């Protein structure tokens, strides 16, 4: 068990859903999206300031669209801000992300189509 | 930005449009239809996976060190949280009643993290009724109470078969139910998660809440297992 909080550098971001021990997540993907940002900042691929700017821009966009920000959709915006920053910094192409997402969906769809005809061991 | 083939906003629009193309097998016998919010919910997961995949290929993120971050937070949630809730429901009739009436409110009172934004419904097993939880669309799960879902919960075969042939699925888990036991399957969504209250094993009178909690397994709180008496 680690003694230092790996996300400490991000723990004081405004609105971050958190308890006394740090950030909280209600879905596994949220923890992963959080972890990507932690990793990119720790490797100095992006700076903390860049991240804070991208996130606040996305949150302001959401507000401008009339979304009342209660924090419940915090990680939806987190993910959108992360995609946007990665594209802005040309760390990945938009097309690559869309294609990869589509490939993951197709794969899931394919498995779903085939599932009724296959027996799986659940153990 | 200007030379980007697709702008930020276009990307966001494209992403959400693609979300609408997510195929949802209309599974016969599903307790209820998933609504648009579920597509969106599953799409966040896909988008996150796509990011990890693309960034990993470029060596910008490392799955192992990301897992370490996730693990760190996962220790704050996990089946031990749900197990305590179950154990208390066995010894405290008032608590159990409130849990069955409004599990989300109880989780909030107990100061459980991460329960904001989703409803939580507790369903109780008895000698006459066995409850089984699934998410036919993706892997919606009472994460704050049970931690990360087991691999089989995310398996497409489990997701489809549990609503078509729950008894057969339970048999694969090693649980054969008598014909007179009613099986209820609960299909989770982005908004509603289910927690099964397993039957208290016989021979556990006089055990403390901690001792009882140690008997409660993750799978029993999904309904994939019946607790055995240790006595």
Interface residues (C-beta under 8 A of the other chain):
Chain A: X1 X2 X5 X6 X7 X17 X19 X21 X22 X23 X24 X25 X26 X27 X28 X29 X30 X31 X32 X33 X34 X35 X36 X38 X39 X40 X43 X45 X71 X72 X75 X76 X79 X80 X82 X83 X84 X86 X87 X88 X91 X92 X93 X94 X95 X96 X97 X98 X100 X101 X102 X104 X105 X108 X109 X111 X112 X113 X115 X116 X118 X119 X120 X121 X122 X123
Chain B: X1 X4 X5 X6 X8 X11 X12 X14 X15 X18 X21 X22 X23 X25 X40 X41 X44 X45 X46 X47 X48 X49 X50 X51 X52 X53 X54 X55 X58 X60 X61 X62 X65 X66 X67 X68 X69 X70 X72 X73 X74 X75 X76 X77 X111 X113 X114 X115 X116 X117 X118 X139 X143 X144 X148 X149 X152 X155 X156 X157 X158 X159 X160 X161 X164 X169 X172 X173
